[in-house]
Amino acid sequence: MTTTKTNPHLEPYANVLKGWQAAWGKPINARDAEAVHNIGNRPGKQALYLIMGMRPEGVNVEKQYRPAGALFDPLHPKCGTANNNANALVAAGHITIKRVNGVHTIALTAKGKAVAEGRAKMTPKGDYSGGKAKVEPAKPAPKAAKPKPGVAAKLKGMLKGKPVDAPKPVEPVTEAPRTVLTGDGEATQVNAA
């Protein structure tokens, strides 16, 4: 069976790519999406801002990012400027942002590239070509450990005549003697043996 697969880094942005407008410039690509996700961003509006900013033409927040971000989450179409995450990544030394006349151009630093490449090596690579994928046989599930006998099992054992550990006796709770003033103003000892 042949199925067409999309890159998992672009799947969350399917609505954005479906509604992409020519005025927004080149569409986002899987390479930039993977890099942004591998430096620690989960898919979302702020990651979309970073991905759009990594294009050669950068991103205009008002004219490009906000309309595209509204397509990402139609139930919550309002987008902020996406500066929280971006500024944290700049502070961590993962990206640089050039802001000129409302256009933000984002680039990975050497540290950001190293982090993205390191995480990319840790994640399994998939086949996104749509060809037949190799299917490995499923491994049998491990057998569950035998549960320890509970109260019901002990009661069954008692009914069948099997010896059961006797419960430990409960020690009575005693309080230390103390002196209490009665209503007459006299002192009386309470809890004295």
LUMPA-741878 format. One record per atom (N, C-alpha, C, O): residue number from 0; x, y, z; atom name. Coordinates in steps of 0.05 Angstrom, whole numbers, plus 5000, padded with zeros to 4 digits. Layout:
residues N
(NUM; (X; Y; Z); CA)
...
//
This chain:
residues 193
(0; (5017; 4976; 5000); N)
(0; (5000; 5000; 5000); CA)
(0; (5018; 5025; 5000); C)
(0; (5036; 5027; 5016); O)
(1; (5013; 5043; 4982); N)
(1; (5029; 5068; 4981); CA)
(1; (5012; 5091; 4991); C)
(1; (4990; 5096; 4983); O)
(2; (5024; 5105; 5010); N)
(2; (5011; 5128; 5022); CA)
(2; (5030; 5152; 5020); C)
(2; (5054; 5148; 5021); O)
(3; (5019; 5175; 5018); N)
(3; (5035; 5199; 5017); CA)
(3; (5038; 5210; 5045); C)
(3; (5018; 5214; 5059); O)
(4; (5063; 5213; 5054); N)
(4; (5068; 5224; 5081); CA)
(4; (5079; 5252; 5078); C)
(4; (5093; 5259; 5059); O)
(5; (5073; 5268; 5098); N)
(5; (5085; 5295; 5099); CA)
(5; (5106; 5295; 5121); C)
(5; (5106; 5277; 5138); O)
(6; (5123; 5314; 5120); N)
(6; (5144; 5316; 5140); CA)
(6; (5131; 5323; 5167); C)
(6; (5114; 5340; 5168); O)
(7; (5138; 5309; 5188); N)
(7; (5125; 5314; 5214); CA)
(7; (5130; 5342; 5225); C)
(7; (5115; 5352; 5242); O)
(8; (5151; 5356; 5215); N)
(8; (5156; 5383; 5224); CA)
(8; (5137; 5403; 5210); C)
(8; (5134; 5425; 5220); O)
(9; (5125; 5395; 5187); N)
(9; (5107; 5413; 5173); CA)
(9; (5077; 5405; 5178); C)
(9; (5060; 5422; 5173); O)
(10; (5072; 5381; 5188); N)
(10; (5044; 5373; 5193); CA)
(10; (5028; 5392; 5211); C)
(10; (5005; 5398; 5204); O)
(11; (5040; 5403; 5232); N)
(11; (5024; 5422; 5249); CA)
(11; (5017; 5448; 5234); C)
(11; (4998; 5462; 5242); O)
(12; (5030; 5454; 5212); N)
(12; (5026; 5479; 5197); CA)
(12; (5010; 5473; 5172); C)
(12; (5011; 5490; 5153); O)
(13; (4996; 5451; 5170); N)
(13; (4981; 5444; 5146); CA)
(13; (4960; 5465; 5139); C)
(13; (4958; 5472; 5115); O)
(14; (4946; 5476; 5158); N)
(14; (4926; 5497; 5152); CA)
(14; (4939; 5522; 5142); C)
(14; (4929; 5535; 5124); O)
(15; (4963; 5528; 5152); N)
(15; (4977; 5552; 5143); CA)
(15; (4986; 5548; 5114); C)
(15; (4982; 5566; 5098); O)
(16; (4997; 5525; 5108); N)
(16; (5007; 5520; 5081); CA)
(16; (4984; 5518; 5061); C)
(16; (4987; 5526; 5038); O)
(17; (4961; 5507; 5070); N)
(17; (4938; 5505; 5052); CA)
(17; (4927; 5533; 5045); C)
(17; (4919; 5538; 5022); O)
(18; (4928; 5552; 5064); N)
(18; (4917; 5578; 5059); CA)
(18; (4939; 5599; 5053); C)
(18; (4934; 5623; 5054); O)
(19; (4963; 5590; 5046); N)
(19; (4986; 5608; 5042); CA)
(19; (4979; 5628; 5019); C)
(19; (4969; 5620; 4998); O)
(20; (4986; 5653; 5023); N)
(20; (4980; 5674; 5004); CA)
(20; (5006; 5684; 4991); C)
(20; (5027; 5684; 5004); O)
(21; (5005; 5691; 4966); N)
(21; (5029; 5700; 4951); CA)
(21; (5042; 5725; 4965); C)
(21; (5066; 5729; 4963); O)
(22; (5026; 5741; 4977); N)
(22; (5036; 5766; 4990); CA)
(22; (5054; 5760; 5014); C)
(22; (5069; 5777; 5022); O)
(23; (5054; 5736; 5024); N)
(23; (5070; 5728; 5047); CA)
(23; (5098; 5719; 5039); C)
(23; (5114; 5714; 5056); O)
(24; (5103; 5717; 5013); N)
(24; (5129; 5708; 5003); CA)
(24; (5130; 5678; 5001); C)
(24; (5110; 5665; 4998); O)
(25; (5155; 5667; 5001); N)
(25; (5159; 5639; 4998); CA)
(25; (5146; 5624; 5022); C)
(25; (5148; 5633; 5045); O)
(26; (5134; 5601; 5017); N)
(26; (5123; 5585; 5039); CA)
(26; (5146; 5574; 5057); C)
(26; (5169; 5573; 5049); O)
(27; (5138; 5568; 5081); N)
(27; (5158; 5556; 5100); CA)
(27; (5166; 5529; 5090); C)
(27; (5152; 5516; 5075); O)
(28; (5190; 5520; 5098); N)
(28; (5200; 5494; 5089); CA)
(28; (5207; 5476; 5112); C)
(28; (5209; 5486; 5135); O)
(29; (5210; 5451; 5107); N)
(29; (5214; 5431; 5127); CA)
(29; (5241; 5434; 5141); C)
(29; (5243; 5429; 5165); O)
(30; (5261; 5443; 5126); N)
(30; (5288; 5446; 5138); CA)
(30; (5288; 5467; 5160); C)
(30; (5298; 5462; 5182); O)
(31; (5275; 5490; 5155); N)
(31; (5274; 5511; 5175); CA)
(31; (5256; 5502; 5199); C)
(31; (5262; 5508; 5222); O)
(32; (5234; 5489; 5192); N)
(32; (5216; 5479; 5214); CA)
(32; (5230; 5459; 5232); C)
(32; (5227; 5461; 5256); O)
(33; (5245; 5441; 5220); N)
(33; (5260; 5422; 5236); CA)
(33; (5281; 5436; 5253); C)
(33; (5284; 5428; 5277); O)
(34; (5295; 5455; 5243); N)
(34; (5315; 5470; 5258); CA)
(34; (5302; 5484; 5282); C)
(34; (5312; 5483; 5304); O)
(35; (5280; 5497; 5277); N)
(35; (5266; 5512; 5298); CA)
(35; (5256; 5493; 5320); C)
(35; (5258; 5498; 5344); O)
(36; (5245; 5470; 5312); N)
(36; (5235; 5451; 5331); CA)
(36; (5258; 5438; 5346); C)
(36; (5255; 5432; 5370); O)
(37; (5280; 5434; 5333); N)
(37; (5303; 5421; 5346); CA)
(37; (5318; 5439; 5365); C)
(37; (5334; 5429; 5382); O)
(38; (5314; 5465; 5364); N)
(38; (5327; 5483; 5384); CA)
(38; (5309; 5486; 5408); C)
(38; (5314; 5502; 5426); O)
(39; (5287; 5471; 5409); N)
(39; (5271; 5470; 5433); CA)
(39; (5243; 5482; 5431); C)
(39; (5230; 5486; 5452); O)
(40; (5234; 5488; 5407); N)
(40; (5207; 5500; 5404); CA)
(40; (5187; 5478; 5397); C)
(40; (5192; 5462; 5379); O)
(41; (5165; 5478; 5410); N)
(41; (5144; 5460; 5402); CA)
(41; (5128; 5474; 5379); C)
(41; (5129; 5498; 5378); O)
(42; (5115; 5459; 5362); N)
(42; (5100; 5471; 5341); CA)
(42; (5078; 5490; 5352); C)
(42; (5064; 5483; 5371); O)
(43; (5076; 5514; 5340); N)
(43; (5057; 5533; 5349); CA)
(43; (5061; 5560; 5335); C)
(43; (5077; 5562; 5317); O)
(44; (5047; 5580; 5345); N)
(44; (5049; 5606; 5332); CA)
(44; (5076; 5619; 5335); C)
(44; (5087; 5630; 5316); O)
(45; (5089; 5616; 5358); N)
(45; (5115; 5628; 5362); CA)
(45; (5136; 5614; 5345); C)
(45; (5154; 5626; 5334); O)
(46; (5134; 5588; 5342); N)
(46; (5152; 5573; 5325); CA)
(46; (5147; 5580; 5296); C)
(46; (5166; 5582; 5280); O)
(47; (5122; 5585; 5288); N)
(47; (5115; 5594; 5261); CA)
(47; (5129; 5621; 5255); C)
(47; (5140; 5625; 5233); O)
(48; (5129; 5639; 5274); N)
(48; (5143; 5665; 5271); CA)
(48; (5173; 5660; 5265); C)
(48; (5184; 5672; 5247); O)
(49; (5185; 5642; 5281); N)
(49; (5214; 5637; 5277); CA)
(49; (5219; 5624; 5250); C)
(49; (5239; 5631; 5236); O)
(50; (5202; 5605; 5242); N)
(50; (5205; 5591; 5216); CA)
(50; (5203; 5612; 5193); C)
(50; (5218; 5611; 5174); O)
(51; (5182; 5629; 5195); N)
(51; (5179; 5649; 5174); CA)
(51; (5202; 5668; 5173); C)
(51; (5210; 5678; 5152); O)
(52; (5213; 5675; 5196); N)
(52; (5235; 5693; 5198); CA)
(52; (5261; 5682; 5187); C)
(52; (5279; 5697; 5180); O)
(53; (5263; 5655; 5186); N)
(53; (5288; 5643; 5175); CA)
(53; (5288; 5642; 5145); C)
(53; (5309; 5635; 5133); O)
(54; (5266; 5650; 5132); N)
(54; (5267; 5651; 5102); CA)
(54; (5285; 5674; 5094); C)
(54; (5289; 5693; 5110); O)
(55; (5297; 5674; 5071); N)
(55; (5315; 5695; 5062); CA)
(55; (5303; 5723; 5064); C)
(55; (5317; 5743; 5071); O)
(56; (5277; 5726; 5058); N)
(56; (5264; 5752; 5059); CA)
(56; (5255; 5760; 5087); C)
(56; (5245; 5782; 5091); O)
(57; (5257; 5741; 5107); N)
(57; (5249; 5747; 5134); CA)
(57; (5219; 5747; 5137); C)
(57; (5205; 5735; 5120); O)
(58; (5208; 5760; 5157); N)
(58; (5179; 5761; 5162); CA)
(58; (5171; 5789; 5171); C)
(58; (5185; 5801; 5188); O)
(59; (5150; 5799; 5160); N)
(59; (5137; 5823; 5170); CA)
(59; (5115; 5815; 5189); C)
(59; (5097; 5801; 5181); O)
(60; (5118; 5823; 5214); N)
(60; (5099; 5813; 5235); CA)
(60; (5071; 5821; 5228); C)
(60; (5053; 5804; 5230); O)
(61; (5066; 5846; 5221); N)
(61; (5038; 5855; 5216); CA)
(61; (5027; 5843; 5190); C)
(61; (5004; 5835; 5190); O)
(62; (5042; 5844; 5168); N)
(62; (5031; 5836; 5142); CA)
(62; (5033; 5807; 5136); C)
(62; (5018; 5797; 5119); O)
(63; (5051; 5792; 5149); N)
(63; (5055; 5764; 5141); CA)
(63; (5049; 5745; 5165); C)
(63; (5033; 5726; 5162); O)
(64; (5062; 5750; 5188); N)
(64; (5060; 5731; 5210); CA)
(64; (5032; 5730; 5222); C)
(64; (5021; 5708; 5226); O)
(65; (5020; 5753; 5228); N)
(65; (4994; 5752; 5241); CA)
(65; (4972; 5739; 5224); C)
(65; (4957; 5724; 5235); O)
(66; (4971; 5745; 5198); N)
(66; (4951; 5730; 5182); CA)
(66; (4957; 5700; 5180); C)
(66; (4938; 5684; 5181); O)
(67; (4982; 5693; 5178); N)
(67; (4989; 5664; 5177); CA)
(67; (4984; 5651; 5204); C)
(67; (4974; 5628; 5205); O)
(68; (4990; 5665; 5226); N)
(68; (4985; 5654; 5252); CA)
(68; (4955; 5650; 5257); C)
(68; (4948; 5631; 5272); O)
(69; (4938; 5667; 5246); N)
(69; (4909; 5663; 5249); CA)
(69; (4901; 5637; 5235); C)
(69; (4881; 5624; 5244); O)
(70; (4914; 5629; 5214); N)
(70; (4907; 5604; 5200); CA)
(70; (4917; 5580; 5217); C)
(70; (4905; 5559; 5216); O)
(71; (4938; 5584; 5233); N)
(71; (4949; 5562; 5249); CA)
(71; (4928; 5553; 5269); C)
(71; (4923; 5529; 5273); O)
(72; (4915; 5572; 5282); N)
(72; (4895; 5565; 5302); CA)
(72; (4870; 5582; 5297); C)
(72; (4867; 5603; 5309); O)
(73; (4852; 5572; 5280); N)
(73; (4828; 5588; 5273); CA)
(73; (4810; 5594; 5297); C)
(73; (4796; 5614; 5297); O)
(74; (4811; 5578; 5318); N)
(74; (4794; 5583; 5342); CA)
(74; (4805; 5606; 5358); C)
(74; (4790; 5620; 5373); O)
(75; (4831; 5611; 5356); N)
(75; (4844; 5633; 5370); CA)
(75; (4862; 5649; 5350); C)
(75; (4886; 5647; 5351); O)
(76; (4849; 5664; 5332); N)
(76; (4863; 5676; 5310); CA)
(76; (4881; 5700; 5318); C)
(76; (4899; 5707; 5302); O)
(77; (4878; 5711; 5342); N)
(77; (4894; 5734; 5349); CA)
(77; (4923; 5725; 5355); C)
(77; (4927; 5707; 5371); O)
(78; (4942; 5739; 5343); N)
(78; (4970; 5732; 5348); CA)
(78; (4984; 5756; 5360); C)
(78; (4979; 5779; 5352); O)
(79; (5002; 5751; 5378); N)
(79; (5019; 5772; 5389); CA)
(79; (5043; 5776; 5372); C)
(79; (5043; 5768; 5348); O)
(80; (5063; 5788; 5382); N)
(80; (5088; 5793; 5366); CA)
(80; (5107; 5770; 5368); C)
(80; (5128; 5770; 5355); O)
(81; (5101; 5750; 5384); N)
(81; (5118; 5726; 5387); CA)
(81; (5146; 5732; 5397); C)
(81; (5165; 5717; 5390); O)
(82; (5149; 5752; 5413); N)
(82; (5175; 5760; 5423); CA)
(82; (5185; 5744; 5447); C)
(82; (5209; 5743; 5452); O)
(83; (5167; 5733; 5463); N)
(83; (5175; 5719; 5487); CA)
(83; (5195; 5697; 5482); C)
(83; (5217; 5697; 5492); O)
(84; (5188; 5678; 5465); N)
(84; (5205; 5656; 5459); CA)
(84; (5230; 5665; 5443); C)
(84; (5252; 5655; 5448); O)
(85; (5225; 5683; 5424); N)
(85; (5248; 5692; 5407); CA)
(85; (5269; 5706; 5424); C)
(85; (5293; 5701; 5421); O)
(86; (5260; 5723; 5443); N)
(86; (5280; 5737; 5460); CA)
(86; (5294; 5718; 5478); C)
(86; (5318; 5722; 5484); O)
(87; (5281; 5697; 5487); N)
(87; (5294; 5677; 5504); CA)
(87; (5315; 5662; 5488); C)
(87; (5337; 5656; 5498); O)
(88; (5309; 5656; 5463); N)
(88; (5329; 5642; 5446); CA)
(88; (5353; 5660; 5439); C)
(88; (5375; 5650; 5436); O)
(89; (5348; 5686; 5436); N)
(89; (5370; 5705; 5432); CA)
(89; (5387; 5706; 5456); C)
(89; (5412; 5705; 5455); O)
(90; (5375; 5707; 5480); N)
(90; (5390; 5708; 5505); CA)
(90; (5406; 5682; 5509); C)
(90; (5428; 5683; 5521); O)
(91; (5395; 5659; 5500); N)
(91; (5410; 5634; 5503); CA)
(91; (5432; 5631; 5482); C)
(91; (5448; 5613; 5484); O)
(92; (5432; 5649; 5462); N)
(92; (5453; 5648; 5442); CA)
(92; (5447; 5629; 5419); C)
(92; (5465; 5620; 5405); O)
(93; (5421; 5621; 5416); N)
(93; (5414; 5602; 5395); CA)
(93; (5407; 5616; 5368); C)
(93; (5412; 5604; 5347); O)
(94; (5397; 5640; 5369); N)
(94; (5389; 5654; 5345); CA)
(94; (5397; 5684; 5346); C)
(94; (5403; 5694; 5368); O)
(95; (5398; 5696; 5323); N)
(95; (5401; 5725; 5322); CA)
(95; (5377; 5736; 5306); C)
(95; (5367; 5723; 5288); O)
(96; (5368; 5760; 5313); N)
(96; (5345; 5772; 5299); CA)
(96; (5353; 5800; 5291); C)
(96; (5362; 5816; 5307); O)
(97; (5351; 5806; 5265); N)
(97; (5355; 5833; 5254); CA)
(97; (5327; 5844; 5249); C)
(97; (5311; 5832; 5234); O)
(98; (5321; 5867; 5261); N)
(98; (5295; 5880; 5257); CA)
(98; (5300; 5906; 5242); C)
(98; (5310; 5925; 5253); O)
(99; (5291; 5907; 5217); N)
(99; (5295; 5931; 5200); CA)
(99; (5268; 5937; 5187); C)
(99; (5258; 5921; 5171); O)
(100; (5257; 5961; 5192); N)
(100; (5233; 5970; 5180); CA)
(100; (5210; 5950; 5182); C)
(100; (5195; 5946; 5163); O)
(101; (5207; 5938; 5204); N)
(101; (5185; 5919; 5209); CA)
(101; (5190; 5891; 5199); C)
(101; (5173; 5873; 5203); O)
(102; (5212; 5886; 5186); N)
(102; (5219; 5860; 5176); CA)
(102; (5239; 5847; 5194); C)
(102; (5260; 5858; 5200); O)
(103; (5233; 5823; 5204); N)
(103; (5250; 5809; 5222); CA)
(103; (5264; 5786; 5207); C)
(103; (5250; 5768; 5197); O)
(104; (5290; 5786; 5207); N)
(104; (5306; 5765; 5194); CA)
(104; (5320; 5749; 5216); C)
(104; (5334; 5761; 5232); O)
(105; (5315; 5723; 5217); N)
(105; (5324; 5706; 5239); CA)
(105; (5345; 5686; 5228); C)
(105; (5341; 5675; 5206); O)
(106; (5366; 5683; 5242); N)
(106; (5387; 5664; 5234); CA)
(106; (5396; 5648; 5259); C)
(106; (5397; 5658; 5281); O)
(107; (5403; 5623; 5254); N)
(107; (5414; 5606; 5276); CA)
(107; (5443; 5614; 5280); C)
(107; (5458; 5619; 5261); O)
(108; (5452; 5615; 5305); N)
(108; (5480; 5620; 5311); CA)
(108; (5494; 5593; 5310); C)
(108; (5482; 5572; 5306); O)
(109; (5520; 5593; 5313); N)
(109; (5536; 5568; 5314); CA)
(109; (5526; 5550; 5336); C)
(109; (5524; 5526; 5333); O)
(110; (5520; 5562; 5359); N)
(110; (5510; 5546; 5382); CA)
(110; (5482; 5535; 5375); C)
(110; (5477; 5511; 5381); O)
(111; (5465; 5550; 5363); N)
(111; (5439; 5541; 5355); CA)
(111; (5440; 5518; 5335); C)
(111; (5425; 5499; 5336); O)
(112; (5458; 5521; 5315); N)
(112; (5462; 5499; 5295); CA)
(112; (5471; 5474; 5309); C)
(112; (5462; 5452; 5302); O)
(113; (5490; 5476; 5328); N)
(113; (5500; 5453; 5342); CA)
(113; (5478; 5439; 5358); C)
(113; (5476; 5414; 5357); O)
(114; (5461; 5455; 5371); N)
(114; (5439; 5443; 5386); CA)
(114; (5419; 5430; 5368); C)
(114; (5410; 5407; 5373); O)
(115; (5412; 5443; 5346); N)
(115; (5393; 5432; 5326); CA)
(115; (5404; 5406; 5314); C)
(115; (5389; 5387; 5311); O)
(116; (5429; 5406; 5306); N)
(116; (5441; 5382; 5294); CA)
(116; (5443; 5359; 5314); C)
(116; (5438; 5336; 5307); O)
(117; (5449; 5366; 5339); N)
(117; (5451; 5345; 5360); CA)
(117; (5424; 5332; 5365); C)
(117; (5422; 5308; 5368); O)
(118; (5403; 5348; 5366); N)
(118; (5376; 5337; 5371); CA)
(118; (5366; 5322; 5346); C)
(118; (5351; 5303; 5348); O)
(119; (5374; 5331; 5322); N)
(119; (5366; 5318; 5298); CA)
(119; (5378; 5290; 5297); C)
(119; (5365; 5271; 5286); O)
(120; (5402; 5286; 5307); N)
(120; (5414; 5260; 5307); CA)
(120; (5400; 5241; 5327); C)
(120; (5400; 5217; 5322); O)
(121; (5388; 5252; 5347); N)
(121; (5374; 5236; 5367); CA)
(121; (5347; 5226; 5358); C)
(121; (5337; 5206; 5368); O)
(122; (5334; 5241; 5340); N)
(122; (5308; 5233; 5331); CA)
(122; (5309; 5214; 5307); C)
(122; (5327; 5217; 5290); O)
(123; (5292; 5194; 5306); N)
(123; (5292; 5176; 5284); CA)
(123; (5284; 5189; 5258); C)
(123; (5266; 5207; 5258); O)
(124; (5296; 5182; 5236); N)
(124; (5290; 5193; 5210); CA)
(124; (5267; 5176; 5198); C)
(124; (5267; 5152; 5199); O)
(125; (5248; 5190; 5185); N)
(125; (5226; 5176; 5172); CA)
(125; (5229; 5178; 5142); C)
(125; (5245; 5193; 5131); O)
(126; (5213; 5162; 5129); N)
(126; (5212; 5163; 5100); CA)
(126; (5187; 5179; 5092); C)
(126; (5165; 5171; 5096); O)
(127; (5192; 5203; 5081); N)
(127; (5170; 5221; 5075); CA)
(127; (5165; 5221; 5045); C)
(127; (5150; 5238; 5035); O)
(128; (5176; 5202; 5030); N)
(128; (5174; 5201; 5001); CA)
(128; (5147; 5190; 4992); C)
(128; (5139; 5194; 4969); O)
(129; (5133; 5176; 5009); N)
(129; (5108; 5164; 5002); CA)
(129; (5111; 5135; 4992); C)
(129; (5092; 5123; 4984); O)
(130; (5136; 5125; 4992); N)
(130; (5141; 5097; 4984); CA)
(130; (5132; 5078; 5005); C)
(130; (5122; 5085; 5026); O)
(131; (5135; 5052; 4998); N)
(131; (5128; 5032; 5018); CA)
(131; (5147; 5031; 5041); C)
(131; (5172; 5030; 5037); O)
(132; (5137; 5032; 5064); N)
(132; (5153; 5032; 5088); CA)
(132; (5157; 5003; 5097); C)
(132; (5140; 4986; 5094); O)
(133; (5180; 4998; 5109); N)
(133; (5186; 4971; 5120); CA)
(133; (5171; 4968; 5146); C)
(133; (5172; 4985; 5163); O)
(134; (5156; 4947; 5148); N)
(134; (5140; 4942; 5172); CA)
(134; (5154; 4920; 5188); C)
(134; (5158; 4898; 5178); O)
(135; (5161; 4926; 5212); N)
(135; (5174; 4906; 5230); CA)
(135; (5152; 4891; 5245); C)
(135; (5132; 4903; 5252); O)
(136; (5156; 4865; 5249); N)
(136; (5135; 4850; 5264); CA)
(136; (5134; 4860; 5292); C)
(136; (5154; 4868; 5304); O)
(137; (5110; 4860; 5303); N)
(137; (5106; 4869; 5330); CA)
(137; (5118; 4850; 5350); C)
(137; (5116; 4825; 5346); O)
(138; (5130; 4861; 5371); N)
(138; (5142; 4844; 5392); CA)
(138; (5120; 4836; 5411); C)
(138; (5102; 4852; 5417); O)
(139; (5120; 4812; 5422); N)
(139; (5100; 4804; 5441); CA)
(139; (5103; 4821; 5466); C)
(139; (5125; 4828; 5475); O)
(140; (5080; 4827; 5478); N)
(140; (5080; 4842; 5503); CA)
(140; (5092; 4826; 5526); C)
(140; (5087; 4801; 5527); O)
(141; (5107; 4838; 5544); N)
(141; (5118; 4823; 5566); CA)
(141; (5095; 4814; 5585); C)
(141; (5075; 4827; 5587); O)
(142; (5099; 4791; 5597); N)
(142; (5079; 4780; 5615); CA)
(142; (5078; 4797; 5640); C)
(142; (5098; 4805; 5651); O)
(143; (5054; 4801; 5650); N)
(143; (5050; 4817; 5674); CA)
(143; (5059; 4801; 5698); C)
(143; (5057; 4777; 5699); O)
(144; (5070; 4815; 5717); N)
(144; (5079; 4803; 5742); CA)
(144; (5055; 4792; 5757); C)
(144; (5033; 4804; 5757); O)
(145; (5058; 4770; 5771); N)
(145; (5037; 4758; 5787); CA)
(145; (5031; 4777; 5810); C)
(145; (5049; 4784; 5826); O)
(146; (5006; 4785; 5814); N)
(146; (4999; 4803; 5836); CA)
(146; (5002; 4790; 5863); C)
(146; (4998; 4766; 5866); O)
(147; (5009; 4806; 5882); N)
(147; (5012; 4796; 5910); CA)
(147; (4984; 4790; 5920); C)
(147; (4965; 4804; 5913); O)
(148; (4981; 4770; 5937); N)
(148; (4955; 4764; 5947); CA)
(148; (4944; 4787; 5965); C)
(148; (4958; 4797; 5982); O)
(149; (4919; 4795; 5959); N)
(149; (4907; 4816; 5975); CA)
(149; (4889; 4804; 5996); C)
(149; (4891; 4780; 6003); O)
(150; (4871; 4820; 6006); N)
(150; (4852; 4811; 6027); CA)
(150; (4834; 4789; 6017); C)
(150; (4829; 4769; 6031); O)
(151; (4825; 4791; 5992); N)
(151; (4806; 4771; 5982); CA)
(151; (4821; 4744; 5980); C)
(151; (4809; 4723; 5986); O)
(152; (4846; 4743; 5971); N)
(152; (4861; 4719; 5969); CA)
(152; (4866; 4706; 5996); C)
(152; (4865; 4682; 5999); O)
(153; (4871; 4723; 6016); N)
(153; (4876; 4712; 6043); CA)
(153; (4850; 4700; 6054); C)
(153; (4850; 4679; 6067); O)
(154; (4827; 4713; 6049); N)
(154; (4802; 4702; 6058); CA)
(154; (4796; 4675; 6045); C)
(154; (4786; 4657; 6058); O)
(155; (4802; 4673; 6019); N)
(155; (4798; 4648; 6005); CA)
(155; (4815; 4626; 6018); C)
(155; (4807; 4603; 6021); O)
(156; (4840; 4634; 6024); N)
(156; (4858; 4615; 6037); CA)
(156; (4848; 4606; 6064); C)
(156; (4851; 4582; 6071); O)
(157; (4836; 4624; 6079); N)
(157; (4825; 4617; 6105); CA)
(157; (4802; 4597; 6102); C)
(157; (4799; 4578; 6118); O)
(158; (4785; 4601; 6081); N)
(158; (4763; 4584; 6077); CA)
(158; (4772; 4556; 6069); C)
(158; (4758; 4536; 6075); O)
(159; (4795; 4554; 6055); N)
(159; (4805; 4528; 6046); CA)
(159; (4822; 4515; 6068); C)
(159; (4832; 4493; 6064); O)
(160; (4825; 4528; 6090); N)
(160; (4840; 4517; 6112); CA)
(160; (4870; 4522; 6112); C)
(160; (4886; 4510; 6126); O)
(161; (4879; 4541; 6095); N)
(161; (4907; 4548; 6094); CA)
(161; (4914; 4567; 6117); C)
(161; (4897; 4585; 6123); O)
(162; (4938; 4564; 6129); N)
(162; (4944; 4583; 6151); CA)
(162; (4949; 4611; 6140); C)
(162; (4961; 4614; 6119); O)
(163; (4940; 4630; 6155); N)
(163; (4944; 4658; 6148); CA)
(163; (4957; 4672; 6172); C)
(163; (4952; 4666; 6195); O)
(164; (4975; 4691; 6165); N)
(164; (4989; 4706; 6187); CA)
(164; (4968; 4720; 6204); C)
(164; (4950; 4733; 6194); O)
(165; (4971; 4717; 6230); N)
(165; (4953; 4730; 6249); CA)
(165; (4959; 4760; 6249); C)
(165; (4982; 4768; 6247); O)
(166; (4939; 4776; 6251); N)
(166; (4944; 4805; 6252); CA)
(166; (4958; 4813; 6278); C)
(166; (4955; 4800; 6299); O)
(167; (4974; 4834; 6276); N)
(167; (4989; 4843; 6300); CA)
(167; (4970; 4857; 6318); C)
(167; (4952; 4872; 6309); O)
(168; (4973; 4853; 6345); N)
(168; (4954; 4866; 6363); CA)
(168; (4959; 4896; 6363); C)
(168; (4982; 4906; 6359); O)
(169; (4938; 4911; 6367); N)
(169; (4939; 4940; 6367); CA)
(169; (4944; 4949; 6396); C)
(169; (4929; 4941; 6414); O)
(170; (4964; 4966; 6399); N)
(170; (4970; 4976; 6426); CA)
(170; (4951; 4998; 6433); C)
(170; (4945; 5015; 6416); O)
(171; (4941; 4999; 6458); N)
(171; (4923; 5021; 6466); CA)
(171; (4938; 5047; 6466); C)
(171; (4961; 5049; 6474); O)
(172; (4924; 5068; 6459); N)
(172; (4936; 5095; 6459); CA)
(172; (4933; 5107; 6487); C)
(172; (4911; 5108; 6497); O)
(173; (4955; 5115; 6499); N)
(173; (4954; 5127; 6525); CA)
(173; (4966; 5154; 6524); C)
(173; (4986; 5159; 6510); O)
(174; (4955; 5172; 6540); N)
(174; (4967; 5199; 6541); CA)
(174; (4981; 5202; 6568); C)
(174; (4975; 5188; 6588); O)
(175; (5001; 5219; 6568); N)
(175; (5015; 5225; 6593); CA)
(175; (4997; 5240; 6612); C)
(175; (4980; 5255; 6603); O)
(176; (5000; 5235; 6638); N)
(176; (4983; 5250; 6657); CA)
(176; (4988; 5280; 6656); C)
(176; (5011; 5289; 6651); O)
(177; (4967; 5295; 6659); N)
(177; (4970; 5324; 6658); CA)
(177; (4952; 5337; 6679); C)
(177; (4932; 5325; 6688); O)
(178; (4958; 5361; 6686); N)
(178; (4943; 5375; 6707); CA)
(178; (4924; 5394; 6693); C)
(178; (4932; 5409; 6675); O)
(179; (4898; 5394; 6703); N)
(179; (4878; 5411; 6691); CA)
(179; (4864; 5426; 6713); C)
(179; (4859; 5414; 6735); O)
(180; (4858; 5451; 6709); N)
(180; (4843; 5467; 6729); CA)
(180; (4813; 5461; 6725); C)
(180; (4803; 5463; 6702); O)
(181; (4800; 5455; 6747); N)
(181; (4771; 5451; 6745); CA)
(181; (4757; 5477; 6748); C)
(181; (4770; 5498; 6752); O)
(182; (4730; 5477; 6746); N)
(182; (4715; 5502; 6748); CA)
(182; (4717; 5514; 6776); C)
(182; (4712; 5538; 6779); O)
(183; (4724; 5498; 6797); N)
(183; (4726; 5508; 6824); CA)
(183; (4753; 5522; 6828); C)
(183; (4757; 5534; 6849); O)
(184; (4771; 5520; 6810); N)
(184; (4797; 5532; 6813); CA)
(184; (4817; 5512; 6825); C)
(184; (4840; 5519; 6831); O)
(185; (4808; 5487; 6829); N)
(185; (4826; 5467; 6840); CA)
(185; (4841; 5452; 6817); C)
(185; (4830; 5449; 6795); O)
(186; (4865; 5443; 6822); N)
(186; (4881; 5429; 6802); CA)
(186; (4875; 5399; 6805); C)
(186; (4876; 5388; 6827); O)
(187; (4870; 5386; 6783); N)
(187; (4864; 5357; 6783); CA)
(187; (4881; 5344; 6762); C)
(187; (4886; 5355; 6740); O)
(188; (4891; 5320; 6768); N)
(188; (4907; 5305; 6748); CA)
(188; (4888; 5288; 6731); C)
(188; (4871; 5274; 6742); O)
(189; (4893; 5290; 6705); N)
(189; (4877; 5274; 6686); CA)
(189; (4895; 5253; 6674); C)
(189; (4919; 5258; 6671); O)
(190; (4884; 5230; 6667); N)
(190; (4898; 5208; 6655); CA)
(190; (4920; 5196; 6673); C)
(190; (4940; 5185; 6664); O)
(191; (4916; 5199; 6699); N)
(191; (4935; 5187; 6718); CA)
(191; (4928; 5158; 6721); C)
(191; (4905; 5151; 6722); O)
(192; (4948; 5141; 6723); N)
(192; (4944; 5112; 6725); CA)
(192; (4935; 5105; 6753); C)
(192; (4930; 5081; 6758); O)
//
